[in-house]
Amino acid sequence: MSTATDFVPGDPALMLTVLRGAEGNLDQSVLLERILSLFCTDDDGNQIIVEDTPDLRRRINIAISHLKIAGLVHTETDGSLSITSLGRAMMMAYPMGIDDGVLCSLPAFRNQIYDTNAPVVHERHLPNPAYGSGFSAGLGSHRLTENPYPSDSRDHEDWLMGWDEALDQSKREAETLVS
């Protein structure tokens, strides 16, 4: 008999087993025994036994955490898991299993996952007044040498970008008038 612990976080069978365990108010050690007692077969029909490994325990903890975030289970004062009314409704709606895709339909889960995993957005640098001054100078046909800022400063570069953008805009406007 081969063995495997190929549950992945969000695996519908593992999530459903945890949810059913919460329905029976099982503590985590009994829940682990229930999961370990599961048998299944691989694609070739060979029986697979699930073994207790640190990876399996980590995946169970992830499943419990995700179900808690979604509001489907909560931990009682004695440490046992308990199912919520939303958890019961989700079990009836998804009898074959619940995965992270299903949990994402729930705002509490979706918002928490987004808050935790959203990409960091760096604040966009807004041009300083030198950019506007340069843009005005470009529209007013001032020369590039009229940049009033020291050449080694950020303001000098911003003025230059504004001046250049004004020239580009003038060229685009002239091209649309000719066409």
C-alpha positions in Angstrom: 0.0 0.0 0.0 1.5 3.4 -1.0 1.2 6.4 1.3 0.8 10.1 0.5 -0.1 13.3 2.1 -0.9 15.2 -1.1 -3.5 17.5 0.4 -2.9 21.0 -0.7 -4.1 24.1 1.1 -7.6 24.7 0.1 -8.1 21.0 -0.8 -11.9 20.5 -0.8 -11.8 17.1 0.9 -9.6 18.3 3.7 -11.7 21.4 4.2 -14.8 19.4 4.3 -13.4 16.9 6.8 -12.4 19.8 9.0 -15.8 21.3 8.7 -17.5 18.0 9.5 -15.2 17.7 12.5 -16.3 21.1 13.7 -19.9 20.0 13.3 -19.1 17.2 15.8 -17.3 19.6 18.1 -14.0 17.6 17.7 -10.8 18.8 19.3 -7.8 19.0 17.0 -6.3 15.7 18.1 -9.5 13.8 17.3 -9.8 15.7 14.1 -6.3 14.6 13.1 -7.2 11.0 13.9 -10.3 11.3 11.6 -8.2 12.7 8.8 -5.6 9.9 9.2 -8.3 7.3 9.0 -9.3 8.5 5.5 -8.5 6.1 2.7 -8.5 6.9 -0.9 -7.2 5.6 -4.2 -4.9 7.1 -6.7 -5.5 7.2 -10.5 -4.3 3.6 -10.8 -6.7 2.3 -8.1 -3.9 1.8 -5.5 -5.0 2.5 -2.0 -3.3 5.4 -0.3 -3.0 5.9 3.4 -2.6 9.4 4.8 0.3 9.6 7.2 0.8 12.0 10.1 3.5 14.4 9.0 4.5 18.0 9.9 3.3 19.0 6.4 -0.1 17.4 7.0 -0.5 19.2 10.3 0.5 22.5 8.7 -2.2 21.9 6.0 -4.8 21.1 8.6 -3.9 24.3 10.5 -4.2 26.3 7.2 -7.6 24.7 6.6 -8.8 25.5 10.1 -7.4 29.0 9.8 -9.2 29.6 6.4 -12.5 28.3 7.7 -12.2 30.5 10.8 -11.4 33.6 8.7 -14.4 32.8 6.5 -16.6 32.5 9.6 -17.5 28.8 9.0 -16.0 27.6 12.3 -14.8 29.0 15.6 -12.8 27.6 18.5 -14.7 26.9 21.7 -13.2 27.7 25.1 -12.2 24.0 25.6 -10.2 24.1 22.3 -12.7 22.2 20.2 -13.9 23.4 16.8 -17.5 24.3 16.4 -19.4 24.9 13.2 -21.4 28.2 12.6 -24.7 28.5 10.9 -22.9 29.8 7.9 -20.7 26.7 8.0 -23.7 24.4 8.0 -25.2 26.3 5.0 -22.0 26.1 3.1 -21.8 22.3 3.8 -25.3 21.9 2.3 -24.5 24.1 -0.6 -21.1 22.4 -1.4 -21.5 18.7 -0.3 -18.5 17.6 -2.4 -16.1 19.9 -0.6 -15.1 23.5 0.0 -11.9 25.1 -1.3 -10.4 28.5 -1.2 -12.3 29.4 -4.4 -15.6 28.8 -2.6 -14.3 30.7 0.5 -13.4 33.7 -1.7 -17.1 34.1 -2.3 -17.4 35.1 1.3 -16.5 38.8 2.0 -14.8 38.1 5.3 -12.4 35.6 3.8 -11.8 37.5 0.6 -11.1 40.8 2.4 -8.7 39.1 4.9 -6.8 37.3 2.2 -6.6 40.4 0.1 -5.4 42.5 3.1 -2.7 39.9 3.9 -1.5 39.1 0.3 -2.2 42.3 -1.7 0.8 43.7 -3.5 2.4 46.6 -1.8 1.5 49.8 -3.6 4.1 52.4 -3.4 2.8 56.0 -3.3 3.1 57.5 -6.7 5.4 60.5 -6.8 3.5 63.6 -7.7 5.4 66.1 -9.7 6.6 69.1 -7.7 5.8 72.7 -8.8 9.0 72.7 -10.9 7.2 70.3 -13.4 4.3 72.8 -13.8 6.7 75.7 -14.2 8.6 73.8 -16.9 5.3 72.8 -18.6 4.2 76.5 -18.7 7.6 77.5 -20.0 7.4 74.9 -22.8 3.9 76.1 -23.8 5.2 79.7 -23.7 8.0 78.7 -26.1 10.7 79.4 -23.6 14.2 78.0 -24.3 15.6 75.0 -22.5 18.4 77.2 -21.1 15.8 79.2 -19.1 15.5 76.4 -16.5 15.9 78.4 -13.3 16.9 75.4 -11.1 20.5 74.2 -10.4 21.4 71.4 -12.9 22.2 68.9 -10.2 18.7 69.1 -8.5 15.5 67.2 -8.8 13.7 70.4 -9.5 15.9 70.9 -12.6 14.9 67.4 -13.9 11.2 68.0 -13.1 11.2 71.4 -14.9 12.9 69.7 -17.9 10.3 66.9 -17.9 7.4 69.5 -17.8 9.0 71.6 -20.6 9.5 68.4 -22.8 5.9 67.3 -22.1 4.6 70.7 -23.2 6.5 70.5 -26.5 5.2 66.9 -27.1 1.7 68.1 -26.4 2.1 71.0 -28.8 3.4 68.7 -31.5 0.4 66.3 -31.0 -2.1 69.1 -31.2 -0.4 70.5 -34.4 -0.6 67.0 -36.0 -4.3 66.7 -35.3 -5.0 70.1 -36.7 -3.2 69.3 -40.0 -4.9 65.9 -40.5 
